[in-house]
Amino acid sequence: MKLGELKTAGHLPTLIAAFLYFDFSFMVWTMLGPLATEIAESLAKHGIFLDPNQKATLLAIPILSGAIFRIVLGFLVDTIRPKKTAIIAQLIVIASLFYTFFRGENITYHELLAVAFGLGFAGASFAVALPQAGQWYPPRLQGLVLGLAGAGNIGVVIDYIFAPKIAEIWGWPAVFLVGGILSTIILITYIVMAKDAPESVYKVRKKKLSDYAKLLKDKDTWWFSLFYAVSFGGFVGFANYMKVYLMNVYRPEMAEIGLRLLNESNVKVIAGYFGALCIFAGAMLRPVGGAIADKMGGVKSLYIFFGAVAFLAFFNAFFVNNFYLAIVVLFLIMAFLGMANGAVFQLVPQRFGKDMGIMTGIVGCAGGLGGTALVKTLGWSKAAFGNYSVGFIIFGSIVLLAIVGITLVKTRWRTTWGLTAGGKI
């Protein structure tokens, strides 16, 4: 397979537009994560003090609403087509960003929860970008194409690199101003570049609510939802909570490193840099995971990726108490989760190719719910036990459950729909 096929076998401008749309939407969706400490300190100045559970709730709300809206946008993709759906969602996101900027440091915690809910439309862009790109390409390229479109996850890396520094210089509300301006530019770019696949390439089947019920009766829908709740849920959960985790566990070490190596005294900025390093691995390796799955099969790939994540999660819970080792472990966890994301979506279009809009919404929703659960689990672990070990143990156990699930379905998949899927199972 050559990358040149992306130009001849489909519509490359739409693939690029889908990537940009999802990239910057993901950046906006996870914006609260790298700003959590700054926002908490700002609220404290006004007498509002957030405990670990309240911080976790603030970070979990956009993931939860994004999960819900993925189903809504997935339905709209198959009803009014991807491009119109993306424009509507992006306008809501832009309004949320500018509202936060103009309220500034006078914003209340409950207002922030409402804004976080609105930012869920940015996370729901997944249910638009992937089908729009995938509809242009044949089954044999789905792993790579959806991996590339989904690599928009790198937007959260941009957050962690730049958001803390912008907040340090101009205040955290300025980050929302920058986000609003960039989101507006991306919307214009998307409108110009993106095209819905014509009927000759992809025949639209307008969906009814009963179609959701029909798919929810299919047990494979639930298996894919479990696998994506682990892979993407793990990725977005750790991505959102990464800075809080590093600040709570390794603040002294990061302060020393900042002064000694980077000439940076703001430990929140240092946490952003290390968070970006770890998240970068998962974002960039998603298309690699899709390409690996194209070559060796999604099932075998998920065995490898999930197995590595489970081992690393337990290792971190029981043995890691050194900052440098922790960064290596987190980097690898995010890397394997990112590749697992690509592997799951190498399989989904082969099983549900005619229902990709709805299935992307359903499975994407499961991913968001998984991320919400992980953030709340980590917050609960810290509040209840004073550390995150229990949170990592619970996550590692759920990954093992997913591995058991793969074992239960692999033979049936390979001997039924996998025989005519058009790609390697």
N, C-alpha and C positions, 0 to 999 in steps of 0.2 A: 504494500500500500504506500502510495506517495502522496505527499501533501498537495501536489499539483492537482490531484483528483478532486479536491475540494472546490476548485474553480470550474472544472469541466462537468462534474457530476451533480452540481447543485447551483446555489446562488450565493457566491462568496460575500457580496456586500451585505446581504441579510444576516449571514453568519457573523460578520464583524459587528453589525449593528446590534444583534442580539447579545453578543459578548459585552459590548460597551454599556448597553442598557442594564444588563444584569450586574455588571461590574460595579457601576456607580450606584445602582439601587442597593446592592449588597453593602456598599460602603455606608450608605445612609441608614440602612436597616440596623447595622451593628454599631452605629455612632455612639450610642450611650455607653457601650462597654469601655472604650478607652477614656471616656470622660467621667466615669462613675465617681472616682475620687474627687475630682474638681467640683462636680455638681454637689456631692455630699458636703464638702467643705463650704460651698456657697450657701447651701440651705442651713448649715449649722450657724452661720453668721446671723441668720434671721430666726434663730431659736428652734430650728427643725433638725433634730438629730436622728439619723437613720441607723437602725440596727442591721445586722447581717441579713436577716430575712427581708427587710424592707428594700435593701439594696438588690437582693436577688430578685424580688418581685419587679422592681423597676427594669431590670435587665431582662427578665423573662417575658414581660408583657409584649414587646414587639415581636418576639419569637412566637408567642402564642397567637397573637392576632395575625401574624404572617402565615401561620399554619392554617388558620380559618379562612383567610382571604385567598389562599392558594386554591381551595376548592371553588370559591366564587369565581376567581379569574379563570380557572381551568374550564368552568362551565361557559364563561363568556367567550373564551378562545374558540370553542366549537359552535358558538351561537352568532357572535358578531365579528369573528375572526381576530387573530392575535394583535394586529396593529392598532385597531380601535381600542381594544382592551388595554394595551400598554399606555396609550395616550391618556385615557381616563385615570388609570392608577397613578401615573406619574404626576398628573396635575394635583391630585390629593396629597401626594408626598411633598411636593413643592410648597403647597399651602401650609402644611404642618411645620416645615423647616423655617419658613419666614415668620410664622406666628411665634415660634420659640425664640427667634432672634429678637423680635420687637418686644417681647415680654422680658427678655433678658434675665438678670439675676433676681428680678421681682417675682418670677414664676414660682408657683407653689408646687408641692409634691404631687397633689392630685392633678394639677394641670399637666405636669410631666408624665403622669400615667396616661392621660388622655392623648398627649402627643405621641407617646410610645405606642399607643394603640394605632394611631394614624400611620406611623412609620411601618406598621405591618404590611401596608400596601407595597412598600419597597421590597420586603422579603418575599412577597407573593409574586414578584416579577419572574421568579423561577418558573411558575406555571405558564408563563407567556413566552419567555425567551427560548426555553428548550423545545417546545412544540414548534414554534415558528422556524427555528433553525432545522430541526429534525424533519419537518414536512418536506423539505427540499431534497433530501438525500436518501439513497437506497439503504436497505437493511445492513449491508456489509460495512457501511461507514458510520453506523449509528453510534457505536462506542466512542469513536474519535470525535464526531461532530457534536454529540451531546456533552462530551467531556470538555471540548473547547468552549461551547456556549456556557457550560456550567462553571468553567474556570473563572467566571466573573466573581467567584468567591474571593479573588485576590483583592477585591475592594476593601475588605476588612483590614488587609495589610496596610493599605493607604491610610486608613483610619489611625492605626496604631503608630505609624511613623510620624504623621503630621498633626493629628488632632491635639495631642498633649502640648506640642510646641506652640501651636497657634493659640491654645488656651493660656499658655504661660505668658505670651506676649500681649495678646489683645483681650483675653478673657474667654471663658468657654462658650458664651453665646455667639462669638464670632465664628466658631466652627460651624454653627448652623447656617450662618449667612453664606459662608463659603460653600457649604453643601447645597443650599438653595440655588446659588448662582450656577454651580457645576451641573446640577440636575436639570436646570433650564437649558443649558447648552447641549447636554446630552439628549434631551427630548427633541430639540430641533434637529440634531444630527440624525437621530433615529427616524424621525419623520421623513427626512430626505433619503436615507439609505435603505431602510427596511421595506420589504415587499412581502405580502402574503402569497403563499404558493398558489399558482393557478390550478384550475380544476384538472388540467391535463397532467399535472404532477401529483397533486394530492386532492382527492375528492372529499369535500367537507360533508360530514354527516352531523347535522344539527342535533344536539342532544336535548333530551327532556330530563326532568328530575328523576323519572322512573329509570333512566339509564344508569344513574348513580346507584339506585337500589339494586339493579341487576348486577352491576360490577361488584358491589359490596357482598353479594351472595357467592361470588367466586372466591374460593379459598386462596387462590394465588394472589389476589389483591391484598389479602391480609399478610401473606408471607413477604411480599415485596415491601409492604408498609413496615413490617418488623425490621427488615434488613436496612431500610433507609432511615428508620427511627434511630438505629444504632449508628450508622455511618454518618449521615448528615447531621442527625441530632447531636452526636458526639462532637462533630466538627464545629457546628455553630454554637453549641453550648460552651465548649472550651474557649472558642474565639471571643464570645461575649464576656466570659468570666475571667479570662486570662489575666487582665491587669489587676483585678481585685485579688485574685489568688496570689500573684507575685508580690503585690504590695503587702498582703497580710502575712506571708510566709518568709519572704526573702528581702524585705525592705533594707535592713542594714547592709547586706551583701551588695545590693544594687547601688546603694549610696556610695560605698567604698569604690566600686568599679567605676562609677560615673566620674568621681573626682580623680581617680588614679589613671584611668585610660582614656576617657572621653572629654575631660575638662567640662563636665556637665554636673551642676550641683542639684538640679531638680530631679529627684528620684522618680517622680511620676513620668517624666520624659524617658528616663532610662527603662522603666517598666514597659513603656510603649515600644521602645526599640526591641527589647527582648521578646515581647509579645508578638511583634510583627515578624520576627525571625521564625518563631514557631509556627505561626499561622501561614506564613508564606509557603511552607512546605506542603501543607494540605491543599492550598489554593492552586499551586502550580502543578501538582502531581495528579490532579483529578483527570485531565486528559490522558496522562500517562497510564493511569489505571484503566481508563476506557480502552486505550490501544492494547494494553496487555490482555484485557478481557476479550477483545476482538481476536487476538492471536491464540490464546490458550483456553478461552472459555470463561464466562462469568462465574460459574460455580467454583471452579478450581481457584480462580483469582480471589474470590471472597474467602475461601478457606485460608489462604495465605495471609490476606490483609487483616481479617478478623482475628486470626490466631495471634498475629503479632501484637495487635492492639490489646487483646486480653492479657497477654503476658506482661506487656509494659504497664498496664493499669495496676495489676497486682504488685509488680515490682516497685512502682512508685509509692504504693500504699504502705508497703512493708519495709523497704530498704533505702529509699532515697531521702537523705537529709542534708545533701550538699547542693548548693545552688547550681554549679556547673553541670553536675550530673542530672539535676532536675530539668535543666534547659534541654539537654540532649534527649532525655526521655520524652519530654513534651513535644519536642521537634519531631521525634519519630512517631509518636502517637498521632499527631496531626497529619504527618505524611501518609501513614497507612490509612487513616480515616478518609483523607482526600482521594486516595486511589480506590478505596472501597466505594466511594460515591460514584466514581466513573464506572466501576464494574457493575453496580446495581443498575445503572441506566444504560448499560450495554444489553441487559436482559429485558428490561421493561418494554421497549418498543418492539422487541421480537415476539413477546407474548401478547401485548395489547396494542399493536401497531395501529389498528383502526380506531382506537379510543385514547390516543395519546394525550389529548387535551384534558379529558377527565382524569385519566390515570396519573398524569403529572400532578394534577391538583390533589388527588387523594394521597398518593405516595409522598408528595411534597409536604402535605399537611402532616402526615405521620412524622416526617423528618423534623418539622417545626415543633411538634408535640414532644418528640424525643429531646430536642434541645431545651425546651422549657423545663422538662422534668430534670434534666441534668443540672441546669443552673439552680433550680430550687433544691435539688439534692445536695449540691455543694454548699449552698447557703445554710441549709439545715444542719449539715455535718459540722460546719464551723460553729454554728450557734449552740448545738447540742453537746459537742465533744471538744470544742476548742481547736480542732484540726480538720483536715480534709481526707484523712485516711479512709474513713467509712464511706465517704462519697465515692472514692476511687474503687473501693471493693465492690460496692453496689454496681457501678458502671461496668467493671470487669466481668461481673457475674452475668449481667444482661448480654454482654458480648458473647459469652460462652453459650447462652441460651440461643442466640442467633446462629451460632455454629451448629448446634444440635438441629435447628430448623433446616439448615442447608442440607444436612445429612438425610433428613426425612423426605425432602422434596426432589433431590437431584435425580434419582432414577426415573421418577414419573415425568419430570420435565424433559429429560433426554429422550424418552421413549414415546412421548405424545407430541405436544406442540413443537418441541425442539427439533423434530425430524424435518419439519418444513419451514422453520423460522427464517432461514436465509443467512444465519450467522452461527458462530460456534457457541454452544451452550456449555 
